[in-house]
Amino acid sequence: MKKLFAVVLSLAMILSLASCGGNAETPAASKPEEAAPAPSAPAAPAAPEEAEKTEAYVATEEGLAATYEALKGKDIRVALSNSYIGNSWRAQMVNSFNGYCKWLQEQGIIKEYYSSSCGNDSDAQINEISNMISSGYDLIVIDAASPTALIPICEEAVERGVTIVSFDSMIDDDAFYSVSMDQYQFGYEQGTYIAEALGGKGNLINIRGVEGTTNDIVRTQGINDAIAGTDIKIVAELWGAWDDATTASVLLDSLSSLKGTEVNAIIQAGGENGVFEALEKVGIPLTNVVIGGDSVNGFFGKMVNENLNGIGVGCPPFLSASAVQMGLQIIAGTYEGSGTYRNLALPVIVPSTAADYYDPSLPANFNAAYTDENNTYHLVAAEVVSAK
């Protein structure tokens, strides 16, 4: 990989200062008239007033040294409770958790680790978290199936001395710690770029993620706010599950039903390669459509090799490792922050910078934001590649 995520962060736009001793699961379109030229990544306003307002956190080995020293010999046990596992992002996220925890175990900082994926089923995840509590895990990091359904079981965990940190699709309660990036800004960046690229008019397909998840809801708000007041019309809203195969299927169906309607832009995140597959099958050139997506290697390859105009906004799979890191700091008493929410910087990549991040040796579905600025998770790209 040409550059680590550190370089991606340096290109990010203004953020609003405003989801045991081994591994378990790893488990017919055309150009709009007089379309504007591809803009640079646009600046965007702050997220809504109710959003958390925190500076982006950047970890260093020096800063973590006291945490690690305090935990050695404490026999700390760490578990990941993941919900949905059906796409490459989630698989890479689980691999990132396992990779970081393996390093922590080798250094004697934690004793055991375990990861479990229960599907998009709140009841199943509640049962799994209950089992983790009963098994004596000190830290449980959670990618939640529901922002509210897990609150009671997490309250029970805290009462029993367990540290809870949610991430990515977070638990909607300030009583628990959480780590993510600004998901509203994620959608706002995509929508703003597309509005500028289309000159404020055109037809847009919004391919959403997993229904009911916090990230999907908040990102969609950002997209809608970004295009409000323009002549851009959302002609279809689909559910792609942030998955290539699902995205390709629903987009093909939608393009068929929209036959005769211009489609000038597509927004999604996590199903980029599915979008490319669908457009190719119906004979729509990539240069005819502006695409908003995630920081996926194949997406950047299309920007570099096929003149695709689009914007990649990253929600890094290493959020799971960051949640572990945050939890360990809380347990060690070295947590830096005045609140329960930790904000990470939001990477933004556009065609003019895509060549710096595209690596043809890595799979198309590889998320280029695989580690943090200083690689404090000690991750290796080849070890966190998704098998999906």
Phi, psi and chi 1 to 4 in degrees:
 res  aa     phi    psi   chi1   chi2   chi3   chi4
   1 MET       -  130.9 -174.6  169.3 -178.7      -
   2 LYS   -65.3  -39.8  -64.6 -178.2 -179.5  178.7
   3 LYS  -140.2  149.2  -63.8 -173.6  178.3 -178.9
   4 LEU   -78.1  170.6  -73.8  178.9      -      -
   5 PHE   -58.7  -19.5 -172.9   40.0      -      -
   6 ALA   -57.1  -40.6      -      -      -      -
   7 VAL   -71.4  -35.2 -172.5      -      -      -
   8 VAL   -58.5  -42.8  179.8      -      -      -
   9 LEU   -62.8  -34.3  -64.9  177.5      -      -
  10 SER   -68.6  -18.8   68.2      -      -      -
  11 LEU   -97.9   -1.6  -65.5  168.5      -      -
  12 ALA   -64.7  148.7      -      -      -      -
  13 MET   -77.3  177.6  -65.0 -175.9  -61.1      -
  14 ILE   -60.8  121.7  -59.8  172.8      -      -
  15 LEU   -81.0  151.2  -72.1  167.3      -      -
  16 SER   -68.1  135.5   68.2      -      -      -
  17 LEU   -86.7   36.1  -60.8  179.0      -      -
  18 ALA   -44.2      -      -      -      -      -
  19 SER       -      -  108.0      -      -      -
  20 CYS       -  104.3   61.1      -      -      -
  21 GLY    63.4   22.4      -      -      -      -
  22 GLY   179.2  179.1      -      -      -      -
  23 ASN   -89.6  143.9  -59.5  -22.6      -      -
  24 ALA  -105.0 -128.8      -      -      -      -
  25 GLU   -65.1  130.6  -67.7 -175.8   29.7      -
  26 THR  -120.3   43.1   37.4      -      -      -
  27 PRO   -43.3      -   -5.9    6.0      -      -
  28 ALA       -  108.0      -      -      -      -
  29 ALA  -107.4  151.8      -      -      -      -
  30 SER  -150.7  166.0   60.5      -      -      -
  31 LYS   -66.8  141.4  -64.5 -180.0 -178.7  177.7
  32 PRO   -69.9  155.0   26.5  -33.6      -      -
  33 GLU   -65.4  136.0  -65.5 -178.7    5.0      -
  34 GLU    50.9   44.7  -59.7  178.6   -1.7      -
  35 ALA   -62.4  141.8      -      -      -      -
  36 ALA   -71.7  152.3      -      -      -      -
  37 PRO   -65.6  160.3   24.3  -34.5      -      -
  38 ALA   -60.6  121.6      -      -      -      -
  39 PRO   -84.0  166.5   30.9  -33.7      -      -
  40 SER   -74.5  168.5  -60.7      -      -      -
  41 ALA   -57.0  123.0      -      -      -      -
  42 PRO   -79.8  151.9   30.0  -34.1      -      -
  43 ALA   -75.6  154.0      -      -      -      -
  44 ALA  -138.9  154.9      -      -      -      -
  45 PRO   -73.3  173.4   29.2  -35.7      -      -
  46 ALA   -66.7  158.8      -      -      -      -
  47 ALA   -67.6  172.9      -      -      -      -
  48 PRO   -54.2  156.7  -25.3   34.3      -      -
  49 GLU   -59.0  -28.2  -69.2 -177.1   -0.4      -
  50 GLU   -77.2   -9.8   66.0  -90.3   22.0      -
  51 ALA   -69.8  154.1      -      -      -      -
  52 GLU   -65.7  137.4 -173.2   75.7   33.0      -
  53 LYS  -114.4   98.1  -64.8  177.7  173.6   61.3
  54 THR  -139.4  148.3   56.6      -      -      -
  55 GLU   -70.2  152.8  -65.6  -78.3   -0.6      -
  56 ALA   -69.1  134.9      -      -      -      -
  57 TYR   -89.1  136.9  170.4   78.6      -      -
  58 VAL  -127.9  118.4  178.1      -      -      -
  59 ALA   -84.4  150.9      -      -      -      -
  60 THR  -132.8  154.3   64.5      -      -      -
  61 GLU   -62.1  -36.8  -71.9  -67.2   -5.9      -
  62 GLU   -64.1  -42.1  -66.9   77.7    8.5      -
  63 GLY   -67.3  -29.6      -      -      -      -
  64 LEU   -85.4  -13.1  -67.9  168.7      -      -
  65 ALA   -56.8  -43.5      -      -      -      -
  66 ALA   -65.9  -35.7      -      -      -      -
  67 THR   -62.1  -50.3  -61.4      -      -      -
  68 TYR   -64.3  -39.9  -67.2  155.3      -      -
  69 GLU   -64.8  -38.9 -174.4   61.4   30.5      -
  70 ALA   -68.8  -24.5      -      -      -      -
  71 LEU   -95.9  -14.8  -64.0  177.8      -      -
  72 LYS   -62.6  131.6  -73.2 -174.3  176.4 -179.4
  73 GLY    82.5    2.4      -      -      -      -
  74 LYS   -90.2   -6.4  -59.4  -66.5 -173.6 -178.7
  75 ASP    56.5   44.9  -67.6  -21.4      -      -
  76 ILE   -69.6  134.1  -60.2  -62.5      -      -
  77 ARG  -116.3  132.0  -56.8  173.0   69.8 -144.1
  78 VAL  -123.6  137.0 -178.7      -      -      -
  79 ALA  -132.4  147.1      -      -      -      -
  80 LEU  -111.2  123.6  162.0   65.3      -      -
  81 SER  -106.9  104.8  173.3      -      -      -
  82 ASN  -104.2  148.9  176.3   47.2      -      -
  83 SER   -93.5  -97.3   55.1      -      -      -
  84 TYR   -68.2  136.0 -179.4   76.9      -      -
  85 ILE  -127.0    9.8 -168.0   61.8      -      -
  86 GLY   -85.8   24.5      -      -      -      -
  87 ASN  -145.5  170.0   58.8   39.7      -      -
  88 SER   -67.8  -31.8   59.3      -      -      -
  89 TRP   -61.7  -46.9 -170.2   97.2      -      -
  90 ARG   -64.9  -40.1  -70.7  -68.7  179.4  116.7
  91 ALA   -64.0  -41.9      -      -      -      -
  92 GLN   -67.4  -33.2 -169.5  172.3  -30.7      -
  93 MET   -64.0  -44.4  175.3  -87.5  -71.4      -
  94 VAL   -64.0  -41.7  172.6      -      -      -
  95 ASN   -60.9  -36.5  -69.3  -11.0      -      -
  96 SER   -66.8  -42.0  -60.9      -      -      -
  97 PHE   -58.0  -50.5  168.1   85.6      -      -
  98 ASN   -62.9  -39.2  -71.2  -32.8      -      -
  99 GLY   -64.5  -45.3      -      -      -      -
 100 TYR   -67.4  -43.6 -178.6   42.5      -      -
 101 CYS   -65.8  -34.0  -74.1      -      -      -
 102 LYS   -61.2  -43.8  178.6 -178.2  177.7 -177.8
 103 TRP   -63.3  -45.3  179.9   85.7      -      -
 104 LEU   -59.0  -40.8  -69.4  168.0      -      -
 105 GLN   -66.1  -42.4 -174.9 -174.1   54.8      -
 106 GLU   -63.6  -28.9  -69.9  171.8  -14.2      -
 107 GLN   -86.5   -2.2  -56.7  -56.7  -50.5      -
 108 GLY    77.1   17.5      -      -      -      -
 109 ILE   -85.3  -34.9  -61.5  162.7      -      -
 110 ILE  -127.1  160.4   66.5  172.2      -      -
 111 LYS   -93.2  -46.6 -178.9 -179.5 -179.5 -179.5
 112 GLU  -142.1  160.6  -61.0  176.0   -1.5      -
 113 TYR  -148.8  156.4   63.4   96.1      -      -
 114 TYR  -154.6  140.7  168.8   72.4      -      -
 115 SER  -129.1  142.1   59.5      -      -      -
 116 SER  -141.3  140.8  171.6      -      -      -
 117 SER  -124.0  122.5  -61.3      -      -      -
 118 CYS  -106.1   -1.4  -58.4      -      -      -
 119 GLY    85.5  172.2      -      -      -      -
 120 ASN   -81.9   61.3 -160.5   32.7      -      -
 121 ASP  -135.6  108.0 -178.6  -26.0      -      -
 122 SER   -61.3  -40.4  -62.8      -      -      -
 123 ASP   -63.1  -42.2  -71.0  -22.3      -      -
 124 ALA   -64.0  -39.1      -      -      -      -
 125 GLN   -70.4  -36.6 -168.8  166.4   26.0      -
 126 ILE   -59.9  -44.5  -71.1  167.8      -      -
 127 ASN   -62.3  -41.0  -70.9  -25.0      -      -
 128 GLU   -66.8  -42.1 -179.0   58.7   29.8      -
 129 ILE   -64.2  -39.6  -66.5  170.7      -      -
 130 SER   -59.3  -41.3  178.7      -      -      -
 131 ASN   -64.7  -38.5  -69.7  -24.2      -      -
 132 MET   -65.4  -39.3  -69.2  172.6  174.8      -
 133 ILE   -62.7  -47.3  -63.3  169.2      -      -
 134 SER   -63.6  -29.6  -61.3      -      -      -
 135 SER   -80.8   -5.8  -62.6      -      -      -
 136 GLY    87.8   24.9      -      -      -      -
 137 TYR   -70.4  138.1  -75.6   95.4      -      -
 138 ASP   -83.4  -31.4  -56.9  -75.6      -      -
 139 LEU  -134.3  127.7  167.9   62.4      -      -
 140 ILE  -123.6  120.9  -57.1  174.5      -      -
 141 VAL  -103.5  140.7  -61.7      -      -      -
 142 ILE  -133.3  127.3  -58.8  171.1      -      -
 143 ASP  -103.8  104.2 -160.3  -23.7      -      -
 144 ALA   -82.4  141.8      -      -      -      -
 145 ALA   -74.3  -24.4      -      -      -      -
 146 SER  -144.8  140.6  163.2      -      -      -
 147 PRO   -71.8  -13.8   25.6  -34.0      -      -
 148 THR  -124.3  -31.4   56.0      -      -      -
 149 ALA   -63.6  -26.2      -      -      -      -
 150 LEU   -87.9   -4.3  -54.2 -175.4      -      -
 151 ILE   -56.7  -49.4  -69.2  175.1      -      -
 152 PRO   -60.3  -43.0  -26.2   36.7      -      -
 153 ILE   -69.5  -31.5 -171.0   63.4      -      -
 154 CYS   -72.5  -34.3  -70.6      -      -      -
 155 GLU   -62.4  -41.1  -71.0  176.1  -22.2      -
 156 GLU   -61.7  -41.4  178.5 -175.3  -24.2      -
 157 ALA   -60.8  -46.6      -      -      -      -
 158 VAL   -62.6  -40.6  172.0      -      -      -
 159 GLU   -60.6  -28.1  -71.3  173.0   -0.6      -
 160 ARG   -96.2   12.6  -64.7  176.1   61.7  172.5
 161 GLY    88.5   10.9      -      -      -      -
 162 VAL   -88.8  136.5 -179.6      -      -      -
 163 THR   -86.5  128.7  -61.5      -      -      -
 164 ILE  -113.9  129.2  -63.6  -69.8      -      -
 165 VAL  -132.2  119.5 -178.8      -      -      -
 166 SER   -96.1  157.4   69.2      -      -      -
 167 PHE  -152.5  166.0   66.3   94.8      -      -
 168 ASP    58.9  -99.8 -176.3   38.6      -      -
 169 SER   -87.4  100.1 -170.3      -      -      -
 170 MET   -92.0  164.3  -61.2 -176.3  -63.9      -
 171 ILE   -82.4  129.0  -61.3  169.0      -      -
 172 ASP   -87.5   69.5 -171.8   16.5      -      -
 173 ASP  -157.9  121.0 -168.0  -43.4      -      -
 174 ASP   -67.4   -7.4  -68.5  -20.6      -      -
 175 ALA   -71.8  -17.6      -      -      -      -
 176 PHE  -111.5  150.5  -51.6  112.0      -      -
 177 TYR   -75.4  150.2  -69.8   93.7      -      -
 178 SER  -152.3  156.6   58.1      -      -      -
 179 VAL  -139.4  134.4   57.5      -      -      -
 180 SER  -167.4 -171.9 -171.6      -      -      -
 181 MET  -115.4  176.8   56.2  -89.8  -52.9      -
 182 ASP   -73.8   98.6 -169.9  -26.6      -      -
 183 GLN   -70.7  -30.3  -61.4  -65.9  -16.4      -
 184 TYR   -61.7  -45.9  173.7   89.4      -      -
 185 GLN   -63.3  -34.1 -168.1   78.9   -4.9      -
 186 PHE   -52.7  -54.9 -173.0  110.8      -      -
 187 GLY   -68.6  -35.6      -      -      -      -
 188 TYR   -65.3  -40.0 -163.0   96.5      -      -
 189 GLU   -61.1  -46.2  -57.9  -72.8    7.0      -
 190 GLN   -60.1  -50.3  -69.9 -178.6  -41.1      -
 191 GLY   -64.3  -39.6      -      -      -      -
 192 THR   -65.8  -43.8  -59.0      -      -      -
 193 TYR   -60.7  -46.9 -175.8   93.7      -      -
 194 ILE   -65.2  -40.2  -76.2  175.3      -      -
 195 ALA   -60.3  -41.2      -      -      -      -
 196 GLU   -71.1  -40.9  -68.4 -169.8    4.5      -
 197 ALA   -64.4  -31.9      -      -      -      -
 198 LEU   -91.7    1.8  -62.6 -177.6      -      -
 199 GLY    67.1   24.5      -      -      -      -
 200 GLY    81.5   11.1      -      -      -      -
 201 LYS  -148.8  147.3   61.8  179.8  179.5  179.4
 202 GLY   144.9 -179.7      -      -      -      -
 203 ASN  -109.9  135.3  -66.6  -34.1      -      -
 204 LEU  -124.9  136.8  166.8   67.0      -      -
 205 ILE  -104.1  126.7  -67.5  177.2      -      -
 206 ASN  -106.2  111.5 -177.9   16.2      -      -
 207 ILE   -97.9  105.4  -53.6  175.9      -      -
 208 ARG   -82.6  178.7  -61.1  177.7   64.3  172.9
 209 GLY   -95.9 -116.6      -      -      -      -
 210 VAL  -100.6  122.9  176.2      -      -      -
 211 GLU   -59.9  134.5 -171.0  169.1    2.6      -
 212 GLY    90.5  -10.1      -      -      -      -
 213 THR   -78.4  149.4   55.7      -      -      -
 214 THR   -57.9  -46.5  -55.4      -      -      -
 215 ASN   -58.0  -45.2  -73.2   -1.9      -      -
 216 ASP   -62.7  -43.9  175.9   78.0      -      -
 217 ILE   -63.3  -46.9  -65.5  167.3      -      -
 218 VAL   -73.1  -40.3  177.2      -      -      -
 219 ARG   -61.6  -40.8  -71.4  179.0 -170.3  176.2
 220 THR   -62.7  -37.5  -60.5      -      -      -
 221 GLN   -61.0  -43.2 -179.4 -174.5   -9.8      -
 222 GLY   -61.8  -43.4      -      -      -      -
 223 ILE   -61.1  -49.0  -67.7  166.9      -      -
 224 ASN   -62.5  -38.6  -68.7  -21.1      -      -
 225 ASP   -67.2  -36.2  -72.6   -7.3      -      -
 226 ALA   -66.8  -34.9      -      -      -      -
 227 ILE   -97.4   -2.2   64.5  174.2      -      -
 228 ALA   -61.5  136.1      -      -      -      -
 229 GLY    87.1   -3.8      -      -      -      -
 230 THR   -99.2  178.1   70.9      -      -      -
 231 ASP   -99.8   27.7  -69.6  -35.6      -      -
 232 ILE   -89.1  129.8  -66.4  175.2      -      -
 233 LYS  -115.2  130.0  178.7 -177.6  178.9 -177.9
 234 ILE   -80.5  108.6  -63.5  178.4      -      -
 235 VAL   -90.3  -13.0  -65.9      -      -      -
 236 ALA  -158.7  140.3      -      -      -      -
 237 GLU  -124.7  117.2 -167.4  168.7   74.9      -
 238 LEU  -119.7  166.2  -43.1  173.3      -      -
 239 TRP  -115.0  108.3  -66.5  101.0      -      -
 240 GLY  -104.6   -3.5      -      -      -      -
 241 ALA    59.6   19.9      -      -      -      -
 242 TRP    53.6   39.3  -63.3  -48.7      -      -
 243 ASP  -133.4  136.8  173.0   62.8      -      -
 244 ASP   -59.8  -51.3  -73.3  -23.6      -      -
 245 ALA   -64.3  -45.1      -      -      -      -
 246 THR   -64.2  -42.2  -54.0      -      -      -
 247 THR   -61.9  -44.5  -64.5      -      -      -
 248 ALA   -59.5  -42.3      -      -      -      -
 249 SER   -65.8  -49.9  176.3      -      -      -
 250 VAL   -70.5  -31.5  -62.3      -      -      -
 251 LEU   -71.3  -39.9 -178.9   55.1      -      -
 252 LEU   -58.9  -45.1  -80.9  169.7      -      -
 253 ASP   -61.5  -41.9  -70.2  -16.5      -      -
 254 SER   -68.0  -43.3 -179.6      -      -      -
 255 LEU   -62.1  -33.7  -69.1  171.4      -      -
 256 SER   -65.9  -43.3  176.9      -      -      -
 257 SER   -72.8  -23.1   66.4      -      -      -
 258 LEU   -95.4   13.8  -69.7  169.0      -      -
 259 LYS   -51.8  128.4 -161.9  167.7 -175.1  179.2
 260 GLY    95.3   -9.8      -      -      -      -
 261 THR  -103.1  129.6  -59.8      -      -      -
 262 GLU   -64.2  134.6  -73.2 -171.9  -11.1      -
 263 VAL  -119.7  111.4  176.8      -      -      -
 264 ASN   -98.7  -17.4  -49.7  116.1      -      -
 265 ALA  -155.0  151.9      -      -      -      -
 266 ILE  -135.1  130.8  -62.2  170.6      -      -
 267 ILE  -114.5  133.5  -76.8 -176.8      -      -
 268 GLN  -163.2  178.9   47.3   69.9   60.8      -
 269 ALA  -155.2  111.0      -      -      -      -
 270 GLY   108.1   -4.8      -      -      -      -
 271 GLY  -128.6   28.4      -      -      -      -
 272 GLU   -54.6  -46.0  -68.5   78.5    7.6      -
 273 ASN   -67.5  -26.8  -62.3  -60.0      -      -
 274 GLY   -68.4  -37.0      -      -      -      -
 275 VAL   -61.9  -46.0  170.5      -      -      -
 276 PHE   -61.5  -41.1  -53.3  146.3      -      -
 277 GLU   -62.5  -44.8  177.7 -175.1  -23.4      -
 278 ALA   -65.9  -43.5      -      -      -      -
 279 LEU   -63.8  -39.1  -66.3  178.4      -      -
 280 GLU   -64.0  -40.6 -178.2  178.6    1.0      -
 281 LYS   -64.9  -32.1  -75.7 -175.3  176.7  179.4
 282 VAL   -97.8    3.6  -61.4      -      -      -
 283 GLY    77.8   27.6      -      -      -      -
 284 ILE   -96.3  118.8  -62.5  175.5      -      -
 285 PRO   -63.4  142.4  -19.7   32.4      -      -
 286 LEU   -61.5  -29.3  -71.8  179.9      -      -
 287 THR   -71.8   -7.7   50.3      -      -      -
 288 ASN   -89.3   -9.9  -76.0   23.1      -      -
 289 VAL  -130.7  132.9 -175.7      -      -      -
 290 VAL   -88.9  133.2 -176.5      -      -      -
 291 ILE  -122.9  132.9  -64.2  176.8      -      -
 292 GLY  -105.6  128.2      -      -      -      -
 293 GLY  -148.1 -163.3      -      -      -      -
 294 ASP   -96.8 -174.1 -154.3  -32.0      -      -
 295 SER   -91.2   66.6   56.9      -      -      -
 296 VAL  -103.4  137.2  178.6      -      -      -
 297 ASN   -56.1  -45.5 -167.7   49.0      -      -
 298 GLY   -64.2  -33.2      -      -      -      -
 299 PHE   -62.2  -46.4 -172.3   23.3      -      -
 300 PHE   -65.4  -34.9  -60.3  153.0      -      -
 301 GLY   -61.4  -39.6      -      -      -      -
 302 LYS   -66.5  -37.1  -63.6  -66.9 -174.4 -176.8
 303 MET   -62.6  -43.0  -69.8 -177.3 -175.4      -
 304 VAL   -73.8  -44.9  170.8      -      -      -
 305 ASN   -97.9  -21.2  -61.4  -41.1      -      -
 306 GLU  -128.1   14.9  -59.4 -176.3   36.5      -
 307 ASN    58.3   32.0  -64.1  -42.4      -      -
 308 LEU   -66.0  135.3  169.7   65.1      -      -
 309 ASN  -100.7  120.6 -177.6   14.0      -      -
 310 GLY  -170.5 -178.3      -      -      -      -
 311 ILE  -134.8  130.2  178.9  170.1      -      -
 312 GLY  -106.0  118.9      -      -      -      -
 313 VAL  -114.0  127.1 -175.9      -      -      -
 314 GLY   -94.8  133.0      -      -      -      -
 315 CYS  -117.4   92.7 -177.1      -      -      -
 316 PRO   -67.6  137.1  -19.2   33.0      -      -
 317 PRO   -61.7  -19.1  -23.3   34.2      -      -
 318 PHE   -72.0    5.4   69.3   70.7      -      -
 319 LEU   -55.7  -33.0  -78.4  173.0      -      -
 320 SER   -63.1  -42.8   56.5      -      -      -
 321 ALA   -67.5  -37.6      -      -      -      -
 322 SER   -64.2  -36.9 -173.5      -      -      -
 323 ALA   -64.1  -40.0      -      -      -      -
 324 VAL   -62.4  -46.8  171.0      -      -      -
 325 GLN   -59.2  -44.6 -164.2  173.9   84.2      -
 326 MET   -62.5  -44.6 -178.0 -179.6 -176.1      -
 327 GLY   -61.6  -40.0      -      -      -      -
 328 LEU   -65.5  -37.4  -66.1  179.3      -      -
 329 GLN   -65.7  -37.5  -70.5  175.3  -49.4      -
 330 ILE   -63.9  -46.1  -66.7  164.1      -      -
 331 ILE   -63.2  -39.5  -66.8  171.3      -      -
 332 ALA   -79.1  -10.6      -      -      -      -
 333 GLY    79.0   21.5      -      -      -      -
 334 THR  -114.2   12.7   58.7      -      -      -
 335 TYR   -61.2  131.4  172.7   65.0      -      -
 336 GLU  -103.8  113.7  -62.3  174.8   -4.9      -
 337 GLY   153.4  150.0      -      -      -      -
 338 SER   -96.3   -9.9   57.7      -      -      -
 339 GLY  -127.9 -169.1      -      -      -      -
 340 THR   -96.4   -1.6   58.7      -      -      -
 341 TYR  -112.6  130.9  175.2   73.3      -      -
 342 ARG  -112.5  127.3  173.6  169.0  -75.2  173.6
 343 ASN  -102.4  130.7 -175.5   40.2      -      -
 344 LEU  -105.0  154.8  -58.0 -176.3      -      -
 345 ALA   -67.3  149.7      -      -      -      -
 346 LEU  -101.8  113.0 -174.8   74.8      -      -
 347 PRO   -78.4  140.8   29.2  -33.4      -      -
 348 VAL  -133.3  126.2  178.9      -      -      -
 349 ILE  -125.8  132.7  -60.6   90.1      -      -
 350 VAL  -122.9  172.1  -66.7      -      -      -
 351 PRO   -52.9  -35.8  -32.0   38.8      -      -
 352 SER   -68.1  -17.3   61.5      -      -      -
 353 THR  -117.0   -2.4   58.0      -      -      -
 354 ALA   -61.5  -33.7      -      -      -      -
 355 ALA   -62.3  -25.1      -      -      -      -
 356 ASP   -72.1  -18.0  -67.2  -29.7      -      -
 357 TYR  -118.3  -13.4  -49.0  105.6      -      -
 358 TYR   -77.1  130.0  172.2   55.6      -      -
 359 ASP  -129.5  104.5 -171.7  -24.3      -      -
 360 PRO   -64.2  -12.8   22.4  -32.4      -      -
 361 SER   -82.0  -11.2   70.5      -      -      -
 362 LEU  -103.7  155.4  -65.8  170.7      -      -
 363 PRO   -61.8  157.0  -19.7   31.0      -      -
 364 ALA   -62.6  -31.4      -      -      -      -
 365 ASN   -90.1    8.2   66.0   -0.8      -      -
 366 PHE   -73.3  130.0  179.3   75.0      -      -
 367 ASN   -84.5  115.8 -165.6  -61.5      -      -
 368 ALA   -64.7  -22.9      -      -      -      -
 369 ALA   -85.3   66.9      -      -      -      -
 370 TYR   -91.2  -10.8   77.9   91.4      -      -
 371 THR  -151.6  173.4 -167.8      -      -      -
 372 ASP   -87.5 -178.4   65.9  -17.4      -      -
 373 GLU   -54.5  -40.2  177.9  174.8  -14.0      -
 374 ASN  -108.5   11.2  -60.1  -52.2      -      -
 375 ASN    47.6   48.4 -164.5   16.1      -      -
 376 THR   -73.7   -5.0   58.0      -      -      -
 377 TYR   -94.5   -5.2  -47.5  122.0      -      -
 378 HIS    56.2   43.7  -58.0  -86.9      -      -
 379 LEU   -93.3  149.0  -59.7  177.1      -      -
 380 VAL  -118.1  129.9  178.1      -      -      -
 381 ALA   -51.3  -47.5      -      -      -      -
 382 ALA   -63.5  -22.2      -      -      -      -
 383 GLU   -89.0  -15.4  -64.4  177.4   -2.0      -
 384 VAL  -109.1    2.9  -61.8      -      -      -
 385 VAL   -58.1  134.0  167.0      -      -      -
 386 SER   -73.7  142.7  165.6      -      -      -
 387 ALA   -86.4   -6.4      -      -      -      -
 388 LYS   -83.3      -  -69.9 -176.7  176.2  -68.5
